[in-house]
Amino acid sequence: LRTALIWIHTPKNIKDAESARKRFAFEEVFCIQLERQHDKYEYRKNKSFQIIKDEKSTQDFISRFPFTPTNSQTKSINTILDDMGKNFPMSRLLEGDVGSGKTAVAATASYITVNQRPDGKSFGNLQVAYMAPTEILASQHFESFIQYFKHLPINVGLITGSGCKKFPSKINPNGSTPISRAQLLKWVANGEIPILIGTHSLIQKTVKFKNLALVVIDEQHRFGTAQRRKLVRKDNVAPHLLSMTATPIPRTLALTIYGDLDLSLLEEMPSGRKPIITEIITPDKRVNTYEDIRKELQAGRQLYVICPRIDEADPEKAMALNVKSAVAEAKRLKNEVFKEYEIGVLHSKMSKEKKEKVMAEFTAGKIHILCATSVIEVGVNVPNATIIIIEGAERFGLAQLHQLRGRVIRSN
């Protein structure tokens, strides 16, 4: 340490300076890893619900998927179920590219969990909380879970800032119904709703679970360790934790950032998926590119256009950003480029009803081109959209670009 301190301040040559710097860099990473390992050790001191693996019902559940699971999905499911069979809480990070089927893995783990009785009781279910970063995404997972669970007598709830729903509804057994927040919370607290999906509203003090055994967090990087501690019950029973991310993190780096989590990778895509072609278009090629896109649109496909801003910047203001806005770009495309196509706009300032209406019309194919901000970054699933234009790409982070690109990997 002494040599390194002297060398970093008064190096005799460049090599000394570099080796001193390396030594301190190592120390920093080493300390982060130690702290992460300590967190993991502390979390494991808690008890958890032991979830017994049931090969037959797992197979039955998987066989209902509309696709054949990939090898890495099957492997991840087995690893997760093995982990949950131990008597300390699992902490696992499931990393897989956009579209590699993480939701199906999480649904299988949830299914095995809710099929079990709490310790030593002959009634009741264990519970699962499924947390997503945005309302759009939470609603989509709710819809996916209805598809996965509609053949089973299992209630699924949805809680977001703007309302609550429950599946199945008494009137329509195949659909969901809006219910009051108070009613939902009551059913979650007495264990009648075993699966609850939602945004961060899930971990508020008012939401009390009876037997929370598994927490699934989508897009882990938006969730902190302090929030994780809130999940541990008063009697030191901690739920199993499954985090999921589509941001590609090399294994070595994952150990540093998420050293308190074990890592599972989904390395392959469902069969038949094509790789995405990514290109940078310079201003002089823009017109030709629009022509290529027109061919795709004529073939009945759809297009996303992503802009960094919602509205135009005020040119009077100093430092007005010279980047495109979703509202203005939609007008320009309609008037100048794609006159014959329907163009919709989506951004975070719109009301929930309006957002849902636009998304529904885009999904149904009534809107051919969707001009949006990065509000569609995660989880929007429209298989017919095959092209995405990102205007002002330098205004987005790498993980964001990766997520946005994932909007067009949803089909063959």
C-alpha positions as CSV (number, residue, x, y, z in Angstrom):
1,L,0.0,0.0,0.0
2,R,2.8,2.4,0.9
3,T,4.6,1.9,-2.3
4,A,1.4,2.3,-4.3
5,L,0.5,5.6,-2.5
6,I,4.0,7.1,-3.3
7,W,3.9,5.8,-6.9
8,I,0.4,7.2,-7.6
9,H,1.4,10.7,-6.4
10,T,5.0,10.9,-7.5
11,P,5.7,8.2,-10.1
12,K,9.2,7.8,-11.5
13,N,7.8,6.6,-14.8
14,I,4.5,5.8,-16.6
15,K,4.7,2.1,-15.6
16,D,4.9,2.8,-11.9
17,A,1.9,5.1,-12.2
18,E,-0.1,2.4,-14.1
19,S,0.7,-0.3,-11.6
20,A,-0.3,1.9,-8.6
21,R,-3.6,2.8,-10.3
22,K,-4.2,-0.9,-11.0
23,R,-3.7,-1.7,-7.4
24,F,-6.3,0.8,-6.2
25,A,-8.7,-0.2,-8.9
26,F,-8.4,-3.8,-7.7
27,E,-9.0,-2.7,-4.1
28,E,-12.2,-0.9,-5.0
29,V,-13.7,-3.8,-7.0
30,F,-12.6,-6.2,-4.3
31,C,-14.3,-4.2,-1.6
32,I,-17.5,-3.9,-3.6
33,Q,-17.5,-7.7,-4.1
34,L,-16.9,-8.3,-0.4
35,E,-19.8,-6.1,0.5
36,R,-22.0,-7.9,-2.0
37,Q,-21.0,-11.3,-0.6
38,H,-21.7,-10.0,2.9
39,D,-25.2,-8.9,1.8
40,K,-25.8,-12.3,0.3
41,Y,-24.6,-14.0,3.5
42,E,-26.9,-11.8,5.6
43,Y,-29.9,-12.4,3.4
44,R,-29.3,-16.2,3.6
45,K,-29.5,-16.1,7.4
46,N,-33.2,-15.6,7.0
47,K,-35.5,-18.6,6.7
48,S,-37.6,-19.1,3.6
49,F,-40.4,-21.3,2.4
50,Q,-39.1,-24.6,1.1
51,I,-40.7,-25.2,-2.3
52,I,-40.7,-28.9,-3.4
53,K,-40.0,-29.5,-7.0
54,D,-42.7,-31.5,-8.8
55,E,-41.5,-32.8,-12.1
56,K,-44.9,-33.9,-13.4
57,S,-46.8,-30.7,-12.8
58,T,-43.9,-28.6,-14.1
59,Q,-44.0,-30.6,-17.3
60,D,-47.8,-30.2,-17.6
61,F,-47.5,-26.5,-17.2
62,I,-44.7,-26.1,-19.7
63,S,-46.5,-28.3,-22.2
64,R,-49.2,-25.6,-22.4
65,F,-46.8,-23.0,-23.7
66,P,-47.6,-21.9,-27.3
67,F,-43.9,-22.7,-28.1
68,T,-41.3,-25.3,-27.3
69,P,-39.1,-24.1,-24.5
70,T,-35.4,-23.6,-25.4
71,N,-32.7,-25.7,-23.7
72,S,-31.6,-22.7,-21.6
73,Q,-35.2,-22.0,-20.5
74,T,-35.5,-25.6,-19.3
75,K,-32.1,-25.4,-17.6
76,S,-32.9,-22.1,-15.9
77,I,-36.3,-23.5,-14.7
78,N,-34.6,-26.5,-13.1
79,T,-31.9,-24.4,-11.4
80,I,-34.5,-22.0,-10.0
81,L,-36.7,-24.8,-8.7
82,D,-33.6,-26.5,-7.1
83,D,-32.7,-23.3,-5.4
84,M,-36.2,-22.8,-4.0
85,G,-36.1,-26.3,-2.5
86,K,-33.4,-25.3,-0.1
87,N,-34.3,-23.8,3.3
88,F,-32.7,-20.4,2.8
89,P,-33.9,-17.8,0.3
90,M,-32.8,-17.9,-3.3
91,S,-31.3,-14.8,-4.8
92,R,-30.9,-15.2,-8.5
93,L,-30.5,-13.0,-11.5
94,L,-31.9,-14.3,-14.8
95,E,-30.2,-12.6,-17.7
96,G,-31.5,-13.1,-21.2
97,D,-31.8,-11.0,-24.3
98,V,-35.1,-9.3,-25.2
99,G,-37.5,-11.9,-26.4
100,S,-35.6,-14.9,-25.0
101,G,-38.6,-16.0,-22.9
102,K,-37.9,-14.8,-19.3
103,T,-41.6,-14.3,-18.5
104,A,-42.3,-18.0,-19.3
105,V,-39.5,-19.0,-16.8
106,A,-40.9,-16.7,-14.1
107,A,-44.5,-18.0,-14.8
108,T,-43.3,-21.6,-14.3
109,A,-41.6,-20.7,-11.0
110,S,-44.7,-18.8,-9.9
111,Y,-46.9,-21.8,-10.8
112,I,-44.9,-24.3,-8.7
113,T,-44.8,-21.8,-5.8
114,V,-48.6,-21.1,-5.6
115,N,-49.4,-24.8,-5.9
116,Q,-47.8,-25.4,-2.5
117,R,-49.3,-25.1,0.9
118,P,-47.7,-23.0,3.6
119,D,-45.6,-25.0,6.1
120,G,-47.5,-27.6,7.9
121,K,-51.0,-26.4,6.8
122,S,-53.5,-28.3,4.8
123,F,-55.1,-25.2,3.1
124,G,-54.1,-21.9,1.6
125,N,-51.5,-21.0,-1.0
126,L,-48.0,-19.5,-1.0
127,Q,-47.9,-16.1,-2.7
128,V,-46.0,-14.6,-5.5
129,A,-45.3,-10.8,-6.1
130,Y,-44.3,-9.9,-9.6
131,M,-42.9,-6.4,-10.0
132,A,-42.4,-4.4,-13.2
133,P,-40.9,-1.0,-13.8
134,T,-43.9,0.6,-15.7
135,E,-47.7,0.4,-15.7
136,I,-47.7,-0.6,-19.4
137,L,-45.4,-3.5,-18.6
138,A,-47.3,-4.6,-15.5
139,S,-50.6,-4.7,-17.4
140,Q,-48.9,-6.7,-20.2
141,H,-47.5,-9.2,-17.7
142,F,-51.0,-9.4,-16.1
143,E,-52.4,-10.3,-19.6
144,S,-49.6,-12.9,-20.1
145,F,-50.3,-14.5,-16.8
146,I,-54.0,-14.7,-17.5
147,Q,-53.0,-16.8,-20.6
148,Y,-50.7,-19.0,-18.6
149,F,-53.2,-19.5,-15.7
150,K,-56.6,-19.4,-17.3
151,H,-57.0,-23.2,-17.1
152,L,-56.3,-23.2,-13.3
153,P,-58.4,-22.2,-10.3
154,I,-55.8,-19.4,-9.4
155,N,-56.7,-15.8,-8.8
156,V,-54.3,-13.2,-10.3
157,G,-54.3,-9.5,-9.2
158,L,-52.9,-6.4,-10.7
159,I,-52.0,-3.3,-8.7
160,T,-50.7,0.0,-10.2
161,G,-50.9,3.7,-9.3
162,S,-54.0,4.1,-11.5
163,G,-56.1,1.1,-10.4
164,C,-56.5,-2.6,-9.5
165,K,-57.8,-5.6,-11.4
166,K,-58.5,-9.2,-10.6
167,F,-58.7,-12.3,-12.8
168,P,-61.0,-14.3,-13.1
169,S,-64.0,-12.0,-12.9
170,K,-67.3,-13.6,-11.7
171,I,-69.2,-12.4,-14.7
172,N,-66.6,-13.3,-17.3
173,P,-64.5,-16.3,-16.2
174,N,-62.0,-15.7,-19.1
175,G,-61.4,-12.0,-18.4
176,S,-60.5,-9.7,-15.6
177,T,-62.5,-7.1,-13.7
178,P,-61.5,-3.8,-12.1
179,I,-61.9,-3.9,-8.3
180,S,-61.3,-1.4,-5.5
181,R,-57.8,-1.1,-4.0
182,A,-59.2,-1.8,-0.5
183,Q,-60.8,-5.1,-1.7
184,L,-57.7,-6.2,-3.5
185,L,-55.5,-5.5,-0.4
186,K,-57.9,-7.4,1.8
187,W,-57.8,-10.5,-0.5
188,V,-54.0,-10.3,-0.8
189,A,-53.7,-10.1,3.0
190,N,-55.9,-13.1,3.6
191,G,-54.2,-15.1,0.9
192,E,-57.1,-15.3,-1.6
193,I,-55.0,-13.8,-4.3
194,P,-51.9,-15.8,-4.6
195,I,-50.3,-14.0,-7.6
196,L,-50.1,-10.2,-7.4
197,I,-48.5,-8.2,-10.3
198,G,-47.7,-4.6,-10.2
199,T,-45.4,-1.6,-10.3
200,H,-43.5,-0.3,-7.2
201,S,-46.9,0.0,-5.5
202,L,-46.3,-3.7,-4.5
203,I,-43.7,-2.9,-1.8
204,Q,-45.6,-0.1,-0.1
205,K,-46.5,-0.5,3.6
206,T,-50.2,-0.9,2.8
207,V,-49.7,-4.0,0.8
208,K,-49.5,-7.0,3.2
209,F,-49.1,-10.5,2.0
210,K,-50.1,-13.6,4.1
211,N,-47.4,-16.0,2.8
212,L,-45.1,-14.3,0.3
213,A,-42.8,-16.9,-0.9
214,L,-41.4,-15.6,-4.2
215,V,-40.7,-12.1,-5.5
216,V,-40.0,-11.7,-9.3
217,I,-38.5,-8.3,-10.3
218,D,-38.4,-7.4,-14.0
219,E,-35.5,-5.1,-15.0
220,Q,-33.5,-5.5,-11.8
221,H,-31.4,-2.4,-12.4
222,R,-34.3,-0.2,-11.2
223,F,-34.5,-1.9,-7.8
224,G,-32.2,-1.3,-4.8
225,T,-31.0,-3.5,-1.9
226,A,-32.8,-1.3,0.7
227,Q,-36.1,-2.1,-1.1
228,R,-35.2,-5.8,-1.0
229,R,-34.8,-5.7,2.8
230,K,-38.4,-4.4,3.0
231,L,-39.6,-7.7,1.7
232,V,-38.3,-9.7,4.7
233,R,-41.2,-10.5,7.1
234,K,-41.2,-9.6,10.8
235,D,-40.5,-13.3,11.7
236,N,-37.4,-13.2,9.5
237,V,-38.9,-15.3,6.8
238,A,-37.6,-13.9,3.5
239,P,-39.1,-14.7,0.1
240,H,-37.1,-16.2,-2.7
241,L,-36.0,-13.6,-5.1
242,L,-35.8,-13.8,-8.9
243,S,-34.5,-10.7,-10.7
244,M,-34.6,-10.5,-14.4
245,T,-32.8,-8.2,-16.8
246,A,-32.4,-8.0,-20.6
247,T,-29.4,-5.6,-20.4
248,P,-26.4,-7.7,-21.5
249,I,-23.9,-7.7,-18.7
250,P,-20.7,-9.8,-19.0
251,R,-20.4,-12.4,-16.3
252,T,-17.4,-10.8,-14.6
253,L,-19.1,-7.4,-14.4
254,A,-22.3,-9.0,-13.2
255,L,-20.4,-10.5,-10.2
256,T,-19.3,-7.0,-9.3
257,I,-22.6,-5.2,-9.6
258,Y,-24.9,-8.1,-8.5
259,G,-22.4,-10.2,-6.5
260,D,-25.2,-10.9,-4.0
261,L,-27.1,-12.8,-6.8
262,D,-26.4,-16.1,-8.5
263,L,-26.5,-15.8,-12.3
264,S,-28.6,-17.8,-14.8
265,L,-28.3,-17.1,-18.5
266,L,-30.9,-17.5,-21.3
267,E,-28.4,-17.8,-24.2
268,E,-30.6,-18.8,-27.1
269,M,-33.6,-17.4,-28.8
270,P,-36.8,-19.3,-29.6
271,S,-36.3,-21.2,-32.9
272,G,-36.7,-19.3,-36.1
273,R,-36.0,-15.8,-34.7
274,K,-33.9,-13.7,-37.1
275,P,-31.0,-11.5,-36.0
276,I,-31.7,-7.7,-36.0
277,I,-29.8,-5.6,-38.6
278,T,-28.7,-2.4,-37.0
279,E,-27.6,0.5,-39.2
280,I,-26.5,4.1,-38.8
281,I,-28.2,6.3,-41.4
282,T,-26.4,9.6,-42.3
283,P,-28.5,12.6,-43.5
284,D,-27.8,12.0,-47.1
285,K,-29.2,8.4,-47.0
286,R,-32.4,9.4,-45.2
287,V,-34.6,9.6,-48.4
288,N,-33.5,6.2,-49.6
289,T,-34.1,4.7,-46.2
290,Y,-37.7,6.0,-46.2
291,E,-38.2,4.3,-49.5
292,D,-37.0,1.0,-48.1
293,I,-39.3,1.4,-45.1
294,R,-42.2,2.1,-47.5
295,K,-41.7,-1.3,-49.0
296,E,-42.0,-3.0,-45.5
297,L,-45.1,-0.9,-44.8
298,Q,-46.6,-1.9,-48.1
299,A,-46.0,-5.5,-47.1
300,G,-48.3,-4.8,-44.2
301,R,-45.6,-4.4,-41.5
302,Q,-45.5,-1.6,-38.9
303,L,-42.9,1.0,-37.8
304,Y,-41.7,2.6,-34.6
305,V,-40.1,6.1,-34.7
306,I,-38.5,7.0,-31.3
307,C,-37.6,10.6,-30.5
308,P,-35.8,12.0,-27.4
309,R,-38.3,14.7,-26.7
310,I,-42.1,15.0,-26.4
311,D,-42.6,18.5,-27.7
312,E,-40.5,21.0,-29.6
313,A,-37.9,22.9,-27.5
314,D,-38.6,26.6,-27.1
315,P,-36.1,28.2,-29.6
316,E,-36.0,31.4,-27.5
317,K,-34.5,29.6,-24.6
318,A,-30.7,29.3,-24.4
319,M,-29.4,25.8,-25.0
320,A,-32.6,24.8,-26.7
321,L,-31.8,21.2,-27.7
322,N,-31.7,20.6,-31.3
323,V,-33.3,17.1,-31.2
324,K,-36.5,15.8,-32.6
325,S,-39.8,15.6,-30.7
326,A,-42.4,12.9,-31.1
327,V,-45.3,15.3,-31.7
328,A,-43.5,17.4,-34.4
329,E,-41.9,14.3,-36.1
330,A,-45.4,12.7,-36.4
331,K,-46.7,15.8,-38.1
332,R,-43.7,16.0,-40.4
333,L,-43.9,12.3,-41.4
334,K,-47.6,12.6,-42.1
335,N,-47.3,15.8,-44.2
336,E,-44.0,15.0,-46.1
337,V,-43.1,11.3,-46.1
338,F,-45.8,8.8,-45.3
339,K,-49.0,10.6,-46.3
340,E,-51.0,7.5,-47.0
341,Y,-50.4,5.9,-43.6
342,E,-52.0,6.3,-40.2
343,I,-49.5,7.8,-37.7
344,G,-50.0,7.7,-33.9
345,V,-48.2,9.4,-31.0
346,L,-47.3,8.0,-27.6
347,H,-45.6,9.7,-24.7
348,S,-45.6,9.9,-20.9
349,K,-47.7,13.1,-20.6
350,M,-50.8,11.4,-22.2
351,S,-53.6,10.1,-20.0
352,K,-53.6,6.4,-19.2
353,E,-56.8,5.9,-21.3
354,K,-55.3,7.7,-24.3
355,K,-52.1,5.7,-24.0
356,E,-54.0,2.4,-23.9
357,K,-56.2,3.5,-26.9
358,V,-53.1,4.3,-29.0
359,M,-51.4,1.0,-28.0
360,A,-54.5,-1.0,-28.7
361,E,-54.9,0.6,-32.2
362,F,-51.2,0.0,-32.9
363,T,-51.5,-3.6,-31.8
364,A,-54.6,-4.1,-34.0
365,G,-52.8,-2.6,-37.0
366,K,-55.0,0.5,-37.3
367,I,-52.0,2.7,-36.7
368,H,-49.1,1.9,-39.1
369,I,-46.5,4.2,-37.6
370,L,-46.0,4.9,-33.9
371,C,-44.0,8.1,-33.0
372,A,-43.1,7.7,-29.4
373,T,-40.6,8.7,-26.7
374,S,-38.6,6.0,-24.8
375,V,-41.9,5.3,-22.9
376,I,-42.0,2.1,-25.0
377,E,-38.5,1.1,-23.9
378,V,-39.6,-2.0,-22.0
379,G,-42.0,-4.8,-22.7
380,V,-44.2,-3.5,-25.5
381,N,-45.0,-6.5,-27.6
382,V,-46.2,-6.0,-31.2
383,P,-44.9,-8.8,-33.4
384,N,-45.9,-7.2,-36.6
385,A,-43.6,-4.2,-36.1
386,T,-40.4,-5.0,-37.9
387,I,-38.6,-1.6,-38.1
388,I,-37.6,0.9,-35.5
389,I,-36.1,4.3,-36.3
390,I,-34.3,6.0,-33.4
391,E,-33.9,9.7,-33.9
392,G,-31.0,11.3,-32.0
393,A,-29.7,8.0,-30.8
394,E,-26.8,9.7,-29.0
395,R,-29.4,11.0,-26.5
396,F,-30.1,7.4,-25.2
397,G,-28.0,5.2,-23.1
398,L,-26.6,1.8,-24.3
399,A,-29.1,-0.2,-22.2
400,Q,-31.9,1.9,-23.5
401,L,-30.9,1.4,-27.1
402,H,-30.7,-2.3,-26.5
403,Q,-34.2,-2.3,-25.0
404,L,-35.6,-0.2,-27.8
405,R,-34.0,-2.5,-30.4
406,G,-35.7,-5.4,-28.7
407,R,-39.1,-4.0,-29.7
408,V,-38.5,-5.5,-33.2
409,I,-37.3,-9.0,-32.3
410,R,-40.8,-10.3,-31.5
411,S,-41.5,-12.5,-34.5
412,N,-39.9,-14.6,-37.2
